[in-house]
């Protein structure tokens, strides 16, 4: 007996659904799970987890912070790069800050907790903090000595032209001291929280200052990665921290440098990206070889 054409078409579709469900919904996932259990791949399939005395302390693929309960860097450890992922290195909130090079003016509120720093101020504050922690020059171009963006709102008599009538340091509030006393002969004022000087006609004017053109603090020490989870820092940032870590652990700086080299990976395929130092693996090696007293 010949089946109706419509019924035969539905039956063929049902058979195809069952076949592909078995192949792609069962066989393929099970095959991948089995491949992940092959010796040499199991660790990577489980997330490249690192353990100490049987306790999982992290993953070599995800960075973490080495700070105390108050958020201050622990001096005996190498510090990771900043993270904009949640409260820092949160895998459930991986993200970048989405701030670009034009983000130079802070949003200042009466309550400092509600203020939002610009990307420039974040970079300036981080560079200052790294400089103080590691005993190097933390100055950067377009940054004030107190670690905010050196940016003025300049008001002119005819809008874009004419004599300067008023100048405000838009990222500094009392009790700070303006990073320059005057601009084109006009005294520089401190900003008042809640005021929008740009909407009022002020022209954004970054001031370079006298910082060195090549800052001592590397870029990855003051900027977050795109994912917010990058476990690596640059060899330059690692080198910046060697003396401090060696001093805190009463170790020979050359021995610490040797560990840095051992945990430095080269460019992918020999030409893609830049060399990187895995901070968690390096700090675990330090704890094994130079345990803190």
C-alpha contacts under 8 A as a table, 3 or more apart, distances in Angstrom:
res1	aa1	res2	aa2	distance
3	X	7	X	6.54
3	X	8	X	6.21
4	X	7	X	5.30
4	X	8	X	6.29
5	X	8	X	5.16
5	X	9	X	6.31
6	X	9	X	5.23
6	X	10	X	6.40
7	X	10	X	5.19
7	X	11	X	6.12
8	X	11	X	5.04
8	X	12	X	6.18
9	X	12	X	5.18
9	X	13	X	6.27
10	X	13	X	5.05
10	X	14	X	6.16
11	X	14	X	5.05
11	X	15	X	6.26
12	X	15	X	5.11
12	X	16	X	6.23
13	X	16	X	5.09
13	X	17	X	6.15
14	X	17	X	5.00
14	X	18	X	6.24
15	X	18	X	5.17
15	X	19	X	6.14
16	X	19	X	5.13
16	X	20	X	6.10
17	X	20	X	5.39
17	X	21	X	5.94
18	X	21	X	5.05
18	X	22	X	6.22
19	X	22	X	5.30
19	X	23	X	6.20
20	X	23	X	4.90
20	X	24	X	5.57
20	X	25	X	7.23
21	X	24	X	5.46
21	X	25	X	4.78
21	X	26	X	6.82
22	X	25	X	5.48
22	X	26	X	5.08
22	X	27	X	6.09
23	X	26	X	5.87
23	X	27	X	4.90
23	X	28	X	5.98
24	X	27	X	6.09
24	X	28	X	5.10
24	X	29	X	7.08
25	X	28	X	6.56
25	X	29	X	6.58
26	X	29	X	5.66
26	X	30	X	6.08
27	X	30	X	5.24
27	X	31	X	6.01
28	X	31	X	5.07
28	X	32	X	6.36
29	X	32	X	5.13
29	X	33	X	6.24
30	X	33	X	5.01
30	X	34	X	6.10
31	X	34	X	5.05
31	X	35	X	6.14
32	X	35	X	4.96
32	X	36	X	6.14
33	X	36	X	5.03
33	X	37	X	6.59
34	X	37	X	5.22
34	X	38	X	6.94
35	X	38	X	5.42
35	X	41	X	7.61
36	X	41	X	5.56
36	X	42	X	5.16
36	X	44	X	7.88
36	X	45	X	5.41
37	X	41	X	6.44
37	X	42	X	4.77
37	X	45	X	7.73
38	X	41	X	5.51
38	X	42	X	5.96
39	X	42	X	5.95
40	X	43	X	6.82
40	X	44	X	7.93
41	X	44	X	5.37
41	X	45	X	6.15
42	X	45	X	5.05
42	X	46	X	6.19
43	X	46	X	5.22
43	X	47	X	6.60
43	X	48	X	5.27
43	X	49	X	7.11
44	X	47	X	5.25
44	X	48	X	4.66
44	X	49	X	7.99
45	X	48	X	7.14
46	X	49	X	6.93
47	X	59	X	6.59
47	X	61	X	7.57
48	X	59	X	5.45
48	X	60	X	5.82
48	X	61	X	6.71
49	X	56	X	6.74
49	X	57	X	7.64
49	X	58	X	5.78
49	X	59	X	4.25
49	X	60	X	6.42
50	X	56	X	5.75
50	X	57	X	5.87
50	X	58	X	5.49
50	X	59	X	5.50
50	X	60	X	6.72
51	X	54	X	5.66
51	X	55	X	5.06
51	X	56	X	4.17
51	X	57	X	5.46
51	X	58	X	7.31
52	X	55	X	5.17
52	X	56	X	6.44
52	X	57	X	6.71
58	X	62	X	7.42
58	X	64	X	7.93
58	X	280	X	7.75
59	X	62	X	5.43
59	X	63	X	7.54
59	X	280	X	8.00
60	X	63	X	7.35
60	X	231	X	6.84
60	X	278	X	7.12
60	X	280	X	6.72
60	X	281	X	6.71
61	X	229	X	7.99
61	X	230	X	7.34
61	X	231	X	6.01
62	X	89	X	7.32
62	X	91	X	7.92
62	X	229	X	5.21
62	X	230	X	5.98
62	X	231	X	5.08
63	X	80	X	7.12
63	X	89	X	6.12
63	X	229	X	5.28
63	X	230	X	5.42
63	X	231	X	3.65
63	X	232	X	7.18
63	X	279	X	7.38
63	X	280	X	6.98
64	X	80	X	6.94
64	X	88	X	7.46
64	X	89	X	5.60
64	X	229	X	7.71
64	X	231	X	7.10
64	X	280	X	7.37
65	X	79	X	7.02
65	X	80	X	6.18
65	X	88	X	7.30
65	X	89	X	7.40
66	X	73	X	6.07
66	X	74	X	6.00
66	X	77	X	6.69
66	X	78	X	7.62
66	X	79	X	6.12
66	X	80	X	7.34
67	X	70	X	7.55
67	X	71	X	5.15
67	X	72	X	5.06
67	X	73	X	4.26
67	X	74	X	5.07
68	X	71	X	5.23
68	X	72	X	5.42
68	X	73	X	6.44
68	X	74	X	6.16
69	X	72	X	7.45
73	X	79	X	7.10
74	X	77	X	5.89
75	X	78	X	7.53
75	X	133	X	7.78
75	X	244	X	6.98
75	X	245	X	6.45
75	X	248	X	6.66
76	X	244	X	7.32
76	X	245	X	4.83
76	X	246	X	7.68
76	X	248	X	5.11
76	X	249	X	6.24
76	X	292	X	7.72
77	X	245	X	6.11
77	X	283	X	6.07
78	X	238	X	7.13
78	X	241	X	6.42
78	X	242	X	7.92
78	X	245	X	6.79
78	X	279	X	6.54
78	X	282	X	7.87
78	X	283	X	6.54
79	X	241	X	7.97
79	X	279	X	7.20
80	X	221	X	7.71
80	X	231	X	7.20
80	X	232	X	7.19
80	X	233	X	6.43
80	X	279	X	6.26
81	X	220	X	5.98
81	X	221	X	5.13
81	X	222	X	7.06
81	X	223	X	7.09
81	X	224	X	6.33
81	X	225	X	7.85
81	X	230	X	7.93
81	X	232	X	7.64
81	X	233	X	6.24
82	X	88	X	7.57
82	X	220	X	7.90
82	X	221	X	6.78
82	X	222	X	6.57
82	X	223	X	6.05
82	X	224	X	4.73
82	X	225	X	7.59
82	X	228	X	7.74
83	X	87	X	7.95
83	X	88	X	4.93
83	X	89	X	5.86
83	X	96	X	7.88
83	X	223	X	7.96
83	X	224	X	4.87
83	X	225	X	6.68
83	X	228	X	4.61
83	X	229	X	6.82
84	X	87	X	7.20
84	X	88	X	5.85
84	X	89	X	7.46
84	X	94	X	7.82
84	X	95	X	6.32
84	X	96	X	5.44
84	X	97	X	5.63
84	X	224	X	6.15
84	X	225	X	7.83
84	X	228	X	5.29
85	X	88	X	4.94
85	X	89	X	5.30
85	X	90	X	5.36
85	X	91	X	7.39
85	X	93	X	5.41
85	X	94	X	4.77
85	X	95	X	5.10
85	X	96	X	6.62
85	X	227	X	7.25
85	X	228	X	4.76
85	X	229	X	7.09
86	X	89	X	6.90
86	X	90	X	5.41
86	X	92	X	7.96
86	X	93	X	5.34
86	X	94	X	7.11
86	X	95	X	7.80
87	X	90	X	6.60
88	X	228	X	7.23
89	X	94	X	7.43
89	X	228	X	5.85
89	X	229	X	5.08
90	X	93	X	5.45
90	X	94	X	6.28
90	X	228	X	7.82
90	X	229	X	7.35
91	X	94	X	5.41
91	X	229	X	7.01
94	X	227	X	5.43
94	X	228	X	5.69
94	X	229	X	6.82
95	X	226	X	6.47
95	X	227	X	5.11
95	X	228	X	5.67
96	X	224	X	7.09
96	X	225	X	6.74
96	X	226	X	4.84
96	X	227	X	5.89
96	X	228	X	5.98
97	X	224	X	7.83
99	X	102	X	7.95
99	X	103	X	6.13
99	X	118	X	7.64
99	X	119	X	5.98
100	X	103	X	5.58
100	X	119	X	6.98
101	X	104	X	7.32
101	X	119	X	7.37
101	X	120	X	7.72
103	X	118	X	5.23
103	X	119	X	5.38
103	X	120	X	6.45
104	X	118	X	5.24
104	X	119	X	6.22
104	X	120	X	5.02
104	X	121	X	6.98
104	X	149	X	6.48
104	X	151	X	7.19
105	X	117	X	7.53
105	X	118	X	5.54
105	X	120	X	7.76
105	X	121	X	7.99
105	X	149	X	7.41
105	X	151	X	7.15
105	X	170	X	6.67
105	X	171	X	6.38
106	X	115	X	7.50
106	X	116	X	5.91
106	X	117	X	4.61
106	X	118	X	4.74
106	X	121	X	7.33
106	X	170	X	7.33
106	X	171	X	5.69
107	X	115	X	5.52
107	X	116	X	4.97
107	X	117	X	6.30
107	X	118	X	7.45
107	X	194	X	7.76
108	X	112	X	7.25
108	X	114	X	7.72
108	X	115	X	4.72
108	X	116	X	6.59
108	X	117	X	7.91
108	X	171	X	7.68
108	X	192	X	7.78
108	X	193	X	4.84
108	X	194	X	5.87
108	X	195	X	7.90
109	X	112	X	6.03
109	X	114	X	5.91
109	X	115	X	4.96
109	X	193	X	4.79
109	X	194	X	5.21
110	X	114	X	7.77
110	X	115	X	7.88
110	X	193	X	5.26
110	X	194	X	6.68
111	X	114	X	5.52
111	X	115	X	6.89
112	X	115	X	5.16
117	X	120	X	7.92
117	X	121	X	5.83
117	X	122	X	6.26
118	X	121	X	5.24
118	X	122	X	6.25
118	X	149	X	7.97
119	X	122	X	5.04
119	X	123	X	6.18
120	X	123	X	5.18
120	X	124	X	6.16
120	X	143	X	7.78
120	X	148	X	7.24
120	X	149	X	5.40
121	X	124	X	4.93
121	X	125	X	5.97
121	X	143	X	7.47
121	X	147	X	6.78
121	X	148	X	4.32
121	X	149	X	4.59
121	X	171	X	7.99
122	X	125	X	5.23
122	X	126	X	6.11
122	X	148	X	7.32
122	X	222	X	7.57
123	X	126	X	5.24
123	X	127	X	6.05
123	X	222	X	5.08
123	X	223	X	6.52
124	X	127	X	5.19
124	X	128	X	6.17
124	X	139	X	7.74
124	X	140	X	6.84
124	X	143	X	5.53
124	X	144	X	7.59
124	X	147	X	4.84
124	X	148	X	5.40
124	X	149	X	6.40
124	X	222	X	7.77
125	X	128	X	5.19
125	X	129	X	6.19
125	X	146	X	7.79
125	X	147	X	4.37
125	X	148	X	6.03
126	X	129	X	5.07
126	X	130	X	6.11
126	X	147	X	7.80
126	X	221	X	7.42
126	X	222	X	5.27
127	X	130	X	5.20
127	X	131	X	6.06
127	X	138	X	5.09
127	X	139	X	6.85
127	X	140	X	7.35
127	X	147	X	7.74
127	X	217	X	6.24
127	X	221	X	7.29
127	X	222	X	5.87
128	X	131	X	5.12
128	X	132	X	6.28
128	X	138	X	4.65
128	X	139	X	6.51
128	X	146	X	7.84
128	X	147	X	5.86
129	X	132	X	5.20
129	X	133	X	6.15
129	X	138	X	7.37
130	X	133	X	5.05
130	X	134	X	6.00
130	X	136	X	7.87
130	X	138	X	6.61
130	X	217	X	7.15
130	X	221	X	7.59
131	X	134	X	5.43
131	X	135	X	5.49
131	X	136	X	4.67
131	X	137	X	5.40
131	X	138	X	4.09
131	X	139	X	7.85
131	X	217	X	6.96
132	X	135	X	5.27
132	X	136	X	6.75
132	X	137	X	7.95
132	X	138	X	7.12
134	X	240	X	6.99
134	X	241	X	6.17
134	X	243	X	7.91
134	X	244	X	6.07
136	X	216	X	6.80
136	X	217	X	7.75
137	X	215	X	7.65
137	X	216	X	5.98
137	X	217	X	7.50
138	X	215	X	7.24
138	X	216	X	6.55
138	X	217	X	6.15
139	X	143	X	7.00
139	X	145	X	7.24
139	X	211	X	5.51
139	X	212	X	7.36
139	X	215	X	6.73
139	X	216	X	7.89
140	X	143	X	5.65
140	X	211	X	5.27
140	X	212	X	6.77
140	X	213	X	7.70
140	X	215	X	5.77
141	X	208	X	4.98
141	X	209	X	6.05
141	X	210	X	7.12
141	X	211	X	5.17
141	X	212	X	7.04
141	X	213	X	6.94
142	X	149	X	6.01
142	X	150	X	5.01
142	X	151	X	7.36
142	X	206	X	6.24
142	X	207	X	5.35
142	X	208	X	4.21
142	X	209	X	6.07
143	X	147	X	6.18
143	X	148	X	5.67
143	X	149	X	4.68
143	X	150	X	4.78
143	X	207	X	7.99
143	X	208	X	7.32
143	X	209	X	7.37
144	X	147	X	5.33
144	X	148	X	5.48
144	X	149	X	6.10
144	X	150	X	5.17
144	X	179	X	6.00
144	X	209	X	7.92
145	X	148	X	7.67
145	X	179	X	7.35
148	X	171	X	6.46
148	X	172	X	7.44
149	X	171	X	6.30
149	X	206	X	7.88
150	X	169	X	7.35
150	X	171	X	7.27
150	X	179	X	7.22
150	X	206	X	5.87
150	X	207	X	5.58
150	X	208	X	7.37
151	X	169	X	5.96
151	X	170	X	6.20
151	X	171	X	6.78
151	X	204	X	6.77
151	X	205	X	5.59
151	X	206	X	4.23
151	X	207	X	5.96
152	X	167	X	6.48
152	X	168	X	5.44
152	X	169	X	4.58
152	X	170	X	5.73
152	X	203	X	7.65
152	X	204	X	5.91
152	X	205	X	4.98
152	X	206	X	6.14
152	X	207	X	7.47
153	X	167	X	5.70
153	X	168	X	5.12
153	X	169	X	6.47
153	X	170	X	6.27
153	X	197	X	6.51
153	X	198	X	6.84
153	X	202	X	4.64
153	X	203	X	5.05
153	X	204	X	4.98
153	X	205	X	6.16
154	X	164	X	6.87
154	X	165	X	7.88
154	X	166	X	6.16
154	X	167	X	4.70
154	X	168	X	6.67
154	X	202	X	4.96
154	X	203	X	4.91
154	X	204	X	6.69
154	X	205	X	6.81
155	X	159	X	6.95
155	X	164	X	5.77
155	X	165	X	5.65
155	X	166	X	5.08
155	X	167	X	6.18
155	X	201	X	6.49
155	X	202	X	4.76
155	X	203	X	6.34
156	X	159	X	5.23
156	X	160	X	6.34
156	X	161	X	5.99
156	X	162	X	5.50
156	X	163	X	5.38
156	X	164	X	4.32
156	X	165	X	5.37
156	X	166	X	7.15
156	X	202	X	7.85
157	X	161	X	6.86
157	X	162	X	5.07
157	X	163	X	5.45
157	X	164	X	6.28
157	X	165	X	6.11
158	X	161	X	5.19
158	X	162	X	5.20
158	X	163	X	7.71
159	X	162	X	7.34
159	X	201	X	6.82
160	X	203	X	7.60
164	X	167	X	7.58
164	X	184	X	7.02
164	X	186	X	7.02
165	X	186	X	7.01
166	X	186	X	6.56
166	X	187	X	7.65
166	X	188	X	7.56
167	X	182	X	7.97
167	X	183	X	7.02
167	X	186	X	6.76
167	X	187	X	6.81
167	X	188	X	5.04
167	X	189	X	6.20
168	X	188	X	5.43
168	X	189	X	4.63
168	X	190	X	5.77
168	X	191	X	6.02
169	X	172	X	5.75
169	X	178	X	6.48
169	X	179	X	7.79
169	X	188	X	6.50
169	X	189	X	6.05
169	X	190	X	5.31
169	X	191	X	5.87
170	X	173	X	7.91
170	X	190	X	6.87
170	X	191	X	5.03
170	X	197	X	7.52
171	X	191	X	6.66
172	X	176	X	6.31
172	X	177	X	7.76
172	X	178	X	6.93
172	X	190	X	5.63
172	X	191	X	5.73
173	X	176	X	5.80
173	X	190	X	5.22
173	X	191	X	5.07
173	X	192	X	6.22
173	X	193	X	7.34
174	X	177	X	7.39
174	X	190	X	6.56
174	X	191	X	7.77
176	X	190	X	7.66
177	X	190	X	7.58
178	X	181	X	6.10
178	X	188	X	6.51
178	X	189	X	6.81
178	X	190	X	6.22
180	X	183	X	7.51
180	X	188	X	6.89
181	X	187	X	5.82
181	X	188	X	5.52
182	X	185	X	5.67
182	X	186	X	5.12
182	X	187	X	4.15
182	X	188	X	4.98
183	X	186	X	5.23
183	X	187	X	6.49
183	X	188	X	6.65
191	X	195	X	7.67
192	X	195	X	5.94
196	X	199	X	5.55
196	X	200	X	6.48
197	X	200	X	4.97
197	X	201	X	6.58
197	X	202	X	5.46
198	X	201	X	5.26
198	X	202	X	4.63
198	X	203	X	6.46
198	X	204	X	7.18
199	X	202	X	7.10
208	X	211	X	7.58
211	X	215	X	7.56
212	X	215	X	5.75
215	X	218	X	6.91
217	X	221	X	6.65
217	X	222	X	7.85
217	X	237	X	7.27
217	X	240	X	7.72
218	X	221	X	5.55
218	X	222	X	7.27
218	X	236	X	6.71
218	X	237	X	5.95
219	X	222	X	5.52
219	X	223	X	6.22
220	X	223	X	5.28
220	X	224	X	7.00
220	X	225	X	7.97
220	X	233	X	6.71
220	X	234	X	6.90
220	X	237	X	7.34
221	X	233	X	7.78
221	X	237	X	6.55
224	X	228	X	6.16
225	X	228	X	5.05
225	X	229	X	7.13
225	X	230	X	6.24
227	X	230	X	6.70
231	X	278	X	5.65
231	X	279	X	6.21
231	X	280	X	7.22
232	X	276	X	5.28
232	X	277	X	4.98
232	X	278	X	4.52
232	X	279	X	5.89
233	X	237	X	6.36
233	X	238	X	6.79
233	X	276	X	5.48
233	X	277	X	5.23
233	X	278	X	6.77
233	X	279	X	6.92
234	X	237	X	5.27
234	X	238	X	6.37
234	X	274	X	7.86
234	X	275	X	6.63
234	X	276	X	4.97
234	X	277	X	6.08
235	X	238	X	4.96
235	X	239	X	6.04
235	X	264	X	7.42
235	X	275	X	7.06
235	X	276	X	6.20
235	X	277	X	6.20
236	X	239	X	5.10
236	X	240	X	6.29
237	X	240	X	5.06
237	X	241	X	6.67
238	X	241	X	5.30
238	X	242	X	6.42
238	X	260	X	7.25
238	X	277	X	7.28
239	X	242	X	5.23
239	X	257	X	7.52
240	X	243	X	7.41
241	X	244	X	5.53
241	X	245	X	6.27
242	X	245	X	5.34
242	X	246	X	6.02
242	X	253	X	6.32
242	X	256	X	6.51
242	X	257	X	6.71
243	X	246	X	5.10
243	X	247	X	6.01
243	X	253	X	5.92
244	X	247	X	5.16
244	X	248	X	6.21
245	X	248	X	5.16
245	X	249	X	6.19
245	X	256	X	7.88
246	X	249	X	5.22
246	X	250	X	5.76
246	X	251	X	4.73
246	X	252	X	6.06
246	X	253	X	5.27
246	X	256	X	6.42
247	X	250	X	5.02
247	X	251	X	6.38
247	X	253	X	7.93
248	X	251	X	7.81
249	X	290	X	6.31
249	X	291	X	7.20
249	X	292	X	5.78
249	X	293	X	7.68
251	X	255	X	7.13
251	X	256	X	7.24
251	X	290	X	6.95
252	X	255	X	5.28
252	X	256	X	6.58
253	X	256	X	5.02
253	X	257	X	6.14
254	X	257	X	4.95
254	X	258	X	6.21
255	X	258	X	5.04
255	X	259	X	6.58
256	X	259	X	5.19
256	X	260	X	6.35
256	X	286	X	7.73
257	X	260	X	4.90
257	X	261	X	6.24
258	X	261	X	5.16
258	X	262	X	6.27
259	X	262	X	5.00
259	X	263	X	6.34
259	X	282	X	6.79
259	X	285	X	7.30
259	X	286	X	7.59
260	X	263	X	5.29
260	X	264	X	6.23
260	X	277	X	6.93
260	X	282	X	6.58
261	X	264	X	5.13
263	X	277	X	5.68
263	X	278	X	6.09
263	X	281	X	7.02
263	X	282	X	6.02
264	X	275	X	6.69
264	X	276	X	5.47
264	X	277	X	4.34
264	X	278	X	6.70
265	X	275	X	5.51
265	X	276	X	5.43
265	X	277	X	6.37
265	X	278	X	7.93
266	X	270	X	6.89
266	X	274	X	6.82
266	X	275	X	4.38
266	X	276	X	6.75
267	X	270	X	4.88
267	X	271	X	5.47
267	X	272	X	5.30
267	X	273	X	5.36
267	X	274	X	5.11
267	X	275	X	5.20
268	X	271	X	6.10
268	X	272	X	4.88
268	X	273	X	6.36
268	X	274	X	7.91
269	X	272	X	6.28
277	X	282	X	7.64
278	X	281	X	5.65
278	X	282	X	6.14
279	X	282	X	5.07
279	X	283	X	6.09
280	X	283	X	5.19
280	X	284	X	6.18
281	X	284	X	5.17
281	X	285	X	6.24
282	X	285	X	5.10
282	X	286	X	6.27
283	X	286	X	4.93
283	X	287	X	6.28
284	X	287	X	5.11
284	X	288	X	6.38
285	X	288	X	5.11
285	X	289	X	6.17
286	X	289	X	5.19
286	X	290	X	5.31
286	X	291	X	6.82
287	X	290	X	5.39
287	X	291	X	4.48
287	X	292	X	6.98
288	X	291	X	5.92
